[in-house]
Amino acid sequence: MTLALGPADVSRFRTVISRRMGLHFEDDKLDDLADILRERLEANGRDRPEAYARLVQGALRAQMERDWLIQLGGILALVEEARLRRPL
């Protein structure tokens, strides 16, 4: 069974990936984007596009937070290393 998507579903998904991933889809590519959304919904056993858009948004936010923490950890490790190498 093919999941029917409305224009609002595709628009919501386009907004999420544009804001969170920096990927932009022009209006003439919305059919392709709808196909991708439909495939992802089916692959993840979901039937509510708005819930999937929230899931994607949350996953991307979590990834950004992880990346930020990794970067902060690297900075703190450099500071600690520099402190330990300082002559007394």
Backbone as numpy.savetxt, mean C-alpha at the origin, in Angstrom:
# Nx Ny Nz CAx CAy CAz Cx Cy Cz
-17.99 -17.10 -11.03 -18.83 -15.92 -11.03 -17.94 -14.67 -11.03
-18.24 -13.74 -11.89 -17.48 -12.51 -11.98 -18.10 -11.46 -11.07
-17.26 -10.89 -10.25 -17.71 -9.87 -9.32 -17.99 -8.57 -10.06
-19.15 -7.99 -9.84 -19.51 -6.72 -10.47 -18.94 -5.58 -9.64
-18.21 -4.70 -10.29 -17.64 -3.54 -9.62 -18.27 -2.28 -10.18
-18.57 -1.35 -9.29 -19.10 -0.07 -9.74 -17.99 0.95 -9.89
-18.29 2.08 -10.53 -17.30 3.13 -10.71 -16.71 3.62 -9.38
-17.54 3.66 -8.34 -17.05 4.12 -7.02 -16.02 3.14 -6.45
-16.19 1.85 -6.70 -15.24 0.84 -6.21 -13.87 1.04 -6.85
-13.86 1.22 -8.16 -12.61 1.39 -8.89 -11.97 2.73 -8.51
-12.78 3.75 -8.36 -12.26 5.07 -7.98 -11.62 5.03 -6.59
-12.26 4.37 -5.65 -11.72 4.24 -4.30 -10.37 3.51 -4.33
-10.30 2.42 -5.09 -9.07 1.65 -5.21 -7.98 2.50 -5.86
-8.33 3.23 -6.89 -7.36 4.10 -7.57 -6.83 5.16 -6.62
-7.69 5.72 -5.80 -7.26 6.74 -4.84 -6.29 6.16 -3.82
-6.58 4.98 -3.31 -5.71 4.35 -2.32 -4.32 4.09 -2.90
-4.27 3.48 -4.07 -2.95 3.18 -4.62 -2.22 4.43 -5.08
-2.95 5.44 -5.45 -2.31 6.70 -5.83 -1.70 7.39 -4.61
-2.47 7.49 -3.55 -1.99 8.17 -2.33 -0.90 7.39 -1.61
-1.07 6.09 -1.54 -0.15 5.28 -0.73 1.05 4.75 -1.50
0.87 4.53 -2.81 1.95 3.93 -3.59 2.54 4.87 -4.63
1.86 5.98 -4.88 2.34 6.91 -5.89 2.11 6.43 -7.31
1.26 5.44 -7.49 0.93 4.94 -8.83 -0.34 5.62 -9.31
-0.28 6.14 -10.52 -1.42 6.88 -11.06 -1.96 6.21 -12.31
-3.26 6.03 -12.33 -3.93 5.43 -13.47 -4.84 6.48 -14.10
-4.63 6.71 -15.38 -5.48 7.66 -16.12 -6.86 7.04 -16.33
-7.81 7.90 -16.66 -9.18 7.43 -16.85 -9.30 6.35 -17.91
-8.46 6.40 -18.95 -8.56 5.41 -20.01 -8.02 4.04 -19.59
-7.47 3.94 -18.39 -6.95 2.67 -17.87 -7.81 2.10 -16.74
-8.97 2.70 -16.51 -9.82 2.25 -15.41 -10.35 0.84 -15.61
-10.57 0.44 -16.87 -11.02 -0.94 -17.10 -9.94 -1.93 -16.69
-8.68 -1.59 -16.99 -7.56 -2.45 -16.57 -7.47 -2.50 -15.05
-7.64 -1.36 -14.42 -7.58 -1.30 -12.96 -8.73 -2.10 -12.35
-9.90 -2.03 -12.95 -11.04 -2.82 -12.47 -10.75 -4.31 -12.58
-10.11 -4.73 -13.67 -9.74 -6.14 -13.83 -8.76 -6.58 -12.74
-7.79 -5.73 -12.46 -6.80 -6.04 -11.41 -7.50 -6.15 -10.06
-8.36 -5.18 -9.76 -9.09 -5.20 -8.49 -9.94 -6.46 -8.39
-10.63 -6.79 -9.44 -11.48 -7.99 -9.44 -10.63 -9.26 -9.20
-9.48 -9.35 -9.88 -8.60 -10.50 -9.70 -8.09 -10.60 -8.27
-7.71 -9.47 -7.70 -7.18 -9.45 -6.33 -8.27 -9.81 -5.33
-9.48 -9.34 -5.55 -10.59 -9.69 -4.66 -10.82 -11.20 -4.69
-10.86 -11.76 -5.88 -11.10 -13.19 -6.01 -9.95 -13.99 -5.42
-8.72 -13.55 -5.66 -7.55 -14.27 -5.14 -7.49 -14.25 -3.62
-8.05 -13.21 -3.02 -8.04 -13.08 -1.56 -9.36 -13.50 -0.93
-10.27 -14.06 -1.72 -11.54 -14.55 -1.19 -12.41 -13.45 -0.62
-12.36 -12.30 -1.24 -13.16 -11.16 -0.76 -14.21 -10.79 -1.79
-15.31 -10.23 -1.29 -16.36 -9.81 -2.21 -16.78 -8.35 -1.99
-16.09 -7.67 -1.09 -16.41 -6.27 -0.82 -15.21 -5.39 -1.18
-15.27 -4.69 -2.29 -14.15 -3.87 -2.74 -13.72 -2.81 -1.73
-14.66 -2.23 -1.01 -14.29 -1.19 -0.05 -13.47 -1.77 1.11
-13.79 -2.99 1.52 -13.02 -3.65 2.58 -11.62 -3.99 2.08
-11.51 -4.40 0.82 -10.20 -4.71 0.25 -9.36 -3.43 0.14
-9.97 -2.33 -0.26 -9.23 -1.06 -0.34 -8.71 -0.66 1.03
-9.50 -0.87 2.08 -9.03 -0.58 3.44 -7.90 -1.51 3.85
-8.00 -2.78 3.45 -6.94 -3.74 3.73 -5.63 -3.32 3.06
-5.70 -2.93 1.80 -4.51 -2.48 1.07 -3.93 -1.24 1.74
-4.79 -0.30 2.07 -4.34 0.93 2.72 -3.65 0.62 4.05
-4.22 -0.26 4.84 -3.62 -0.63 6.12 -2.29 -1.35 5.94
-2.21 -2.24 4.96 -0.96 -2.96 4.70 0.14 -2.00 4.26
-0.21 -1.05 3.41 0.78 -0.09 2.95 1.23 0.82 4.09
0.28 1.20 4.95 0.64 2.03 6.12 1.58 1.26 7.03
1.29 -0.02 7.26 2.15 -0.85 8.11 3.54 -0.98 7.50
3.61 -1.14 6.17 4.91 -1.25 5.51 5.70 0.05 5.66
5.03 1.18 5.54 5.71 2.47 5.70 6.22 2.62 7.12
5.44 2.18 8.10 5.88 2.26 9.49 7.07 1.35 9.73
7.06 0.14 9.15 8.20 -0.76 9.27 9.44 -0.16 8.64
9.28 0.41 7.46 10.42 1.04 6.78 10.98 2.19 7.61
10.08 2.96 8.21 10.50 4.08 9.05 11.28 3.57 10.26
10.80 2.50 10.88 11.48 1.94 12.05 12.84 1.36 11.68
12.93 0.73 10.52 14.21 0.20 10.07 15.20 1.33 9.83
14.73 2.39 9.20 15.59 3.55 8.96 16.03 4.17 10.29
15.12 4.33 11.22 15.45 4.89 12.53 16.46 3.99 13.24
16.27 2.68 13.17 17.21 1.75 13.79 18.61 1.91 13.22
18.70 2.09 11.91 20.00 2.30 11.28 20.67 3.58 11.75
19.90 4.64 11.88 20.44 5.92 12.35 20.92 5.78 13.79
20.11 5.14 14.63 20.49 4.97 16.03 21.73 4.09 16.17
21.85 3.07 15.34 23.04 2.22 15.38 24.29 3.01 15.00
24.19 3.88 14.02 25.33 4.71 13.64 25.73 5.66 14.76
24.74 6.25 15.40 25.02 7.17 16.52 25.70 6.42 17.65
25.19 5.23 17.97 25.78 4.44 19.05 27.21 4.02 18.71
27.42 3.62 17.46 28.76 3.22 17.04 29.73 4.41 17.14
29.29 5.57 16.72 30.14 6.76 16.79 30.45 7.11 18.25
29.47 6.94 19.12 29.67 7.24 20.54 30.70 6.29 21.14
30.62 5.01 20.78 31.55 4.02 21.32 32.97 4.20 20.79
33.11 4.77 19.63 34.43 4.96 19.03 35.11 6.25 19.50
34.35 7.09 20.15 34.91 8.36 20.62 35.94 8.09 21.71
37.11 8.68 21.58 38.13 8.47 22.64 37.68 9.10 23.94
38.05 8.45 25.02 37.69 8.94 26.36 38.54 10.10 26.78
